[in-house]
């Protein structure tokens, strides 16, 4: 099936809806250009390798329509647990709350950050052009985000600036039947440093979330980026994150995925400057009949670059997870060091995890490795705890929490780790793995 207004499943997404969206002329023109790429594009099929094992053919676009512009939501109008998460960022944090993709308010702005919604100039202006041979090929959801985004947020950090407090961007979705298109661009100047956390959360509504994050690191820049997905149990997400890491720049990017009915996150990290370093992390947990679908590309397009990926997840009940990862070393990227590890813990007989790591190497003098495991709780660990008087259900819970700990503790904003740890414990509780203290609401 192609994406066209003549199709009943896509008729609500048309060029006619674009003029009503807010923003300056350049943004309207950008939306129309994205629409041209979107119109007539093929909707993805599970037979395609990049969509292998997914549920994409279950997506019914006719259930959704682009969300109309809405009013602001204050932090104290968010659910208590979401307020608590934002509060852990500390008093020096800058916070943006965007409601159903609309324009939000900026709280506690810092002089060292330039944060704008819509922006004074088109997103991407001043950023290096994409090399002809390098970088990800945009998919249909990237074009859909570009066509229907309401308020793209742009964050820039001036060269040499060290931003002390983190920036927290919250996308709160609470309108049934809406399709929402969050978009965030972060550009970190030469030898600058910043931490950014993007939270996408929803009420118990049937919503389609199509977020897009662009991360640009100039030479010597340092960025810690966290993406926390806390969607309700009926939500669908089709997300993309693209990072471009310059010379001697360092990126740590981490995804925590706990919510959604079907939640996909594609992460493409392009190391395009010599000495660039990219660390990609993820912690995900599925329960009920959820599906977490994670796809990554570590693309080395310059010599003497390093990437290290660690994705760890657990599945319980009848949930399903998919990890598909590619390390690609381009011609001329000598001295590459690239590592890829995916570990999956299967907690119930009805749960399933698939893991497909791959390598494509176009040059020599490189070090690349990948590893993946899928399996149940280690019987020797379980026996050790049971032999010391720990009940089986509590022992299984402790092992699962310990399994996730080494990745959770590396979240870019350390003060948020405790809340995330409790959220994982709550997820275990909802899956039937109660602990002595019971589940933690999250």
NUDOPA-694281 format. One record per residue (C-alpha): z, x, y. Coordinates in steps of 0.1 Angstrom, whole numbers, plus 5000, padded with zeros to 4 digits. Layout:
BEGIN
ZXY
...
This chain:
BEGIN
500050005000
499250125035
501450085066
499649825087
500349515106
498249305082
500849375055
503649125052
506149395045
505349595077
504249325101
507449345121
506749705129
503749695153
502449865184
503249545202
506949605199
506749945216
506349845253
509549645252
511549955242
513450125271
512650465286
510250655309
506450665306
506350995287
508550835260
506350535257
503250755254
505050965227
505950645208
502250525209
501150875196
503650845167
502350495161
498750625157
500050865130
501950585114
499350315113
497350315082
499550575065
500250535028
503750405020
505350644995
505250594958
507650714931
504750884913
504551134941
506551454933
508551444966
509651084957
510251154920
513350974906
513750774939
514050404945
511550404973
509450124958
512449894960
512449914998
511449575013
510549645049
510049275055
513849245056
514049445088
512849445123
513349715151
516649655167
516449505202
518149705230
521849635229
524949695250
527349985249
530350005225
533450195235
535350425211
538250175209
535849905196
534950115166
536750055132
540150235131
539050485105
535950585125
538150625156
540450845135
537551065124
536251105160
539851185171
540151475147
537451665168
540251735194
540751665231
538051915241
535351725223
532451565241
531751225224
528750995226
528750645210
525350485205
525250115194
522450015171
520250295184
520750205221
521850415250
525550525248
528150665271
529051025273
532851085273
534551415283
531351595293
531451975294
529752175320
528452415293
526452135276
523451945290
523351615272
520851355282
519551025267
515750995273
515851325291
514151435323
511251585302
509751515268
511851615238
510651955226
509452075260
510152445262
510652485225
508352725206
505252565191
505252515154
503352805136
500052685121
501052785086
504752735086
507152445088
507452105071
504751845069
506051535087
506351235065
505850865073
509550815083
509251095109
506350905125
508250575122
511250725140
508950865167
507350525172
510450305174
513250525186
515150365215
517150645230
516451005218
519351235227
518751585238
521351865238
520752205254
523052505256
522152765282
521653125270
524853325265
527053015266
529852965241
530852595240
534452565230
534752195221
532452025196
529951755205
530351445184
527451185184
528350855167
525650595158
527350265151
525250005134
526449645130
523449415133
522149255101
518449295094
517949575119
515949885116
517550165137
515950505145
518550755157
517051075171
518951395181
517451725193
519752025198
518352345214
520752645215
519752925239
519653295233
523053425221
524653085227
527052905204
527852535198
529152295171
527651945168
528651655145
526351355140
528051045124
525950755112
528150455102
527750085097
529549765091
528849575059
525349475070
521849495056
520449765078
517750035076
518550365092
515750615098
517450915116
515751235128
517451555138
515651855153
517652185155
516252475175
517952815175
516753075199
517253445192
520853535185
521953165187
524753015165
524952655156
527352465133
525852125126
527551845106
525851515095
528351255082
526850945066
529250655063
526950355059
527950025044
527149935008
524049735017
522349985040
519350195033
518750535049
515650755051
516651065071
515051395081
516551705095
514451995106
515852335118
513952635132
515952945131
514953235154
515453605153
519053705144
520153345148
522753175125
522752815113
525452635093
524352285085
526352045063
525751695051
528551465039
527051155023
529350885010
527850545020
524650345016
522950154989
520150404989
520550715011
517950985013
518251305034
515451555036
516451885050
513852145060
515052485074
512452725086
513553085092
510853205117
512553505133
513553835116
517253855107
517653475108
520353325086
520552965074
523452815054
522852465040
525752275025
526251915012
528951704996
527951364983
529651104962
528150794946
529950494931
528950144920
525150144919
524550364949
521850624950
522050954969
518651134972
518651484987
515551704992
515552045007
513152325017
514352675026
511252825042
511153195049
508453275074
509753605088
510953935072
514554015064
515853655066
518653495045
519253145033
522153015011
522352654999
525252494981
524952114974
527751954953
528051594943
529751354920
528551024905
530650754890
530150404875
526350334875
525450544905
522550794906
521951114925
518851324929
518551684942
515151844946
515052184963
512352444972
512752804983
509352914998
508753275008
505653315029
503353615029
504853875052
508453765046
509554085029
513254145025
514053785020
517353685004
517453324993
519953144971
520052784960
522852614940
523252254931
526252134911
526751774898
529751614883
529151304862
532351104860
531150794840
528850734811
526650504831
526150754860
523150984863
522351304882
518951474883
518451834897
515152004902
515252344919
512052534924
510652864939
507352954956
507153324964
504153474982
505353824988
507354104970
510454294979
512553974979
515653844962
515553474953
517653274928
518452914920
520952744897
521852394889
524352214866
524851854856
527751764834
531051574829
534551694837
535352014819
537351934788
539352254790
540452174826
541351824815
543351954785
545252204807
546451944831
547251684804
549251944785
551451984815
552251614817
549551504841
548151154831
544451154822
543350934851
545251154876
543951474860
540351354863
540951274900
542451614907
539551794890
536951584909
538751654942
538952024934
535252024925
534351914960
536952124979
535052464982
532152295000
534252045021
536352325036
533252485051
532452185074
531552325108
534452155126
537452255106
539751995121
537651715105
538051855070
541251665063
539751325072
536651405050
538951505021
540751175024
537450985025
536351154993
539751054977
539150694988
535750704972
537250814940
539750534942
537050274948
535250414917
538350354896
539850704897
543150614914
545750884921
549550874922
549350794960
546550544957
543250554975
543050645012
541050405034
538050555049
